[in-house]
């Protein structure tokens, strides 16, 4: 069992949690995750919370392969109002900010977020880890090489599982030194990895337990699902559920998903085993 101190509120991980994805961006890879404007964000959040979402993850910048970079200023314009509205209307909701900018993380936490989800592990903005330590909120540290715009050029490994494990040994030590008490590790499915790398990591996910940190997986509707099956991201819900189930069996503690209801069902059924 793990606990996350989310600005004084303890989020207990005594069973796997589900994080719902809400993107305030027009170019996320999956159209069904895009919600522009406060009303769209609030409606989607309400549906996700009713379906059992434990965390709402708000992002204002696409991190799909070869995505264009958005400035911190534009990202703040996209996410700050959304987070303020969510925090005002759903006071009990745990909100995560999906960003690799330290400034965005700080202002999002001030607006009501209580977890920082950084897909760059501090590699894009060197101030991110120290900033999160000062904010005293949980930090999701994701394995990546390069940046979202360049990462697929770096998808080469001698042993992907060992390299990801070594990365987290170094990064978790850096996080603790910066004062981050609660570190969540995300192996970064799709970030500087081919489908073969992703399936290898999923198969070996249990090896990451030796880090003694909560493990988050983000496989929802990604190309490893839809390209393997020869379908589209829109059609990839069933395949996502299959891979999430494998992840749960191999030790995942948090599922980051577009489809909360189906992920909660997977958690419930796996628990019966």
N, C-alpha and C positions, 0 to 999 in steps of 0.2 A: 504494500500500500504506500502511496505517495500523497503528500499534501502540497498544494501550491498556495502561497500567500499572495492573494490578489488585492493589494491595497487594504490589507486588514481583514479581508474575507478569505476564509480557508476553503479552497476547492479540493475536495478529497477524491483521490483516484483509487477507490477500493474496487472499482470495476471499470472497464474501458469507457472513455468519454467520447462524445461526438461533437466535432467542431463544424459548424455550418459556414459555408463560403458565401460572402456577399461582396461583389465587386462594384465599385462606383467608377467604372471605366468602360469606355466604349469598345475596347479591343481585346478583352480577355478571350482566351481560345475557345471557351464554351459559352455560346450566346445565352444559355439559360441562367448564367450566373451574373449577368450584367443588370444593374439596377441604378439608373440615373434619377436623381431627385429624391427628396426626403420621403415622399409618399410611397414610392416604389420600394425604398429600403425598409421603411417601417412595415409595410405589408409583408415583405419577404421574411423579415425578422420575426414577425408575429407567427407566421406559418411554421417557421423552423422551431421556434420555442414551443409551440403547441405540439410539434412532432417529437419534442424531447431533446432539442439541442442543448448541450451543456455550455458551449462557448460559441460566440458569433465572431467570425474573423472578417474584418473590414479592410479591403485593399483598394488603393486608388491608382495602381500602376500594374500593367500586365507584365508578368515575368515568364511568359511563354518563350520558347527559343526564338532568337532573332527579333525580339520585341524592341520597339523604340523606347528610349529612356525619357521619362517625364521628370521635370525639375521638382525639387522639394516644394517650391511655391505652388505649382499646379497641383501636386499631389495633396497638399494641405487644403486647397480649395475644394477638392473632391471629397475628402474624408472627414474634415473637422465638423462640418455641419451635420453630417450623417451620424457621427459618433455622439454628438451632443443630443440629437433627437432620440437616438436609441437609448442613451443613458437616462434621459428625462422620462421617456415613455415606458421603459422596461427597467426599472430600478434594480431588479434582482439579477439581470442578465450580466454574464461575464463577457466582456468585449475584448477582443484581441485586435491589435493594429498590425497589418501586414505591410511592412515597409523595410527598406534598407537604409533610410536616412535617419540619423540621430535626431535632427530637428523635428521631423515628422513624428517620430516616436514620442518625444517629450511633449509636444503640443497635443498629440492624440491622448496621451495619458492624462494630461490636464483636462481634456474634454470629457473624459469618462472611461477610456480604455484602461485595462489593468493587466494586460499581457502584451509583450512585444514579440512579434513573429518576423524574424529577419532571415530571408532566404539566402543572404550573402554571408552569414556568420561573421559580420564585421569586416568583410573584405572590400566592400564598396565604399563604406564610410568608416574610416578608422576610429571615429569618435563613438560609434554605436555601442560597443560593449561597455565602455566607461560610462556612457550616458545611461544605459539601462541599469548599471550598478547603482548609480546615483538615484535613479527613479525607484529603486527597490521593488521591482515587479518581476515576475517570471519571464524568462527569455527562451524562445524557441530558436535553437541554433541548427541551421541546415547545412548539410554538406553540399558544396558546389566547387567547381573550378572555373575561373574566369568570372564573367558577369552573365546575366540572362541574355544579353545581346551577343555574347561570344562563346558561351559555355559549351555548345555542341562541337566547337573546334577543339575542345580539350577532353573529349570523351575517350581517353586512352588510359588503360590501367594494366599493370602486370597482374594484380590481384585486387579486384575492386573492393571486396569485403575487408581485406586487411588494410587497404589504404583509407577506407572510410573509418574504420575503427581507430587507426593511428591519428587521423584528423581530429576525431572527437576526444581522444585522450589529451591532445595538445589544447584544443579549444575549450574544453570544460575546465581545465586548469587555469586558462586565461580568464574565463568568466568568473571563476571563484576568486581569483586574485583581484578582479575589478569590483568585487562586492556583490555579485549576483548569487543569491542564495538558491534559487530554484531554476535549474537549467533543464530544458526538455530537448531531446535530440531528435532530429528529423534526417533520415538518411538521404533525402533529396532525390526521390524517384523522378527521373526525367531531367534533372539538373546536371548537365555534363555527363550524361549516361545514355547509352543505347538501350533498346529493349532487352538485349541479352544481359547487360549490366543490371538492369532493374529486376529482372527475374532472378538473377543470381543473388542480389541483395535480399529480395523477399524470401527466398529459400533459406538464406543464412541469417535472417533477422534476429533469431534468438541469441546469436553470438554477441549482439550489442547489449544484452542484459548485463554483461560483465561490467559495464560502465555504471550500473546502479542509478540510472536516470530514467524518467518516463520516456517512452518511445512514441513519437508521432509519425504516422504515415499518411502521405498525400498521393493517392493513386487515382482519385476520382476522375473518371472519363478521360484519362490521359492517353497519349498515343500508344503506349504499350498495350493498352486495352483495345482501342479501336483499330489500330494498324494490324495487330496480331489477328484480329477477327475479321478484318476486311470490311469494317463498317465506319460510321461517323461517330463523332463525340456525342451527338444527340442520341445515338442508338446504344451507347455504351454503359447504360445503367446496370444491366445484368452482369456484364463482365466485371464492372467495378465491384459489385457485391461479392463476386467470387474471389477476387483478389483481396478485398477487405477481410473476408472470412479467413483466408490463408494467413493474412497478417495477424489477425486476432489469435489464431492457433499458434503462431510463432512468437507471440509476446507483445504485440502492439498495445499501447495504453490509450492512445487517442487516434481517432479516425477523422481526418480532415476531408469533408465531402460537400458535394453540391446537393445531395439527396439525403436528408436527415432521417426520414421515416425508415427507409430501407437499411440504412446503417444501424439504426437502433434495433431493428429486427435481427440483424446479423449478430449484434452484441448479445441480445437476449437468447438467441438460439445456441450460440457458442457457449454461453454460460451454463446451459443445461448439460453440456458434456462434462 
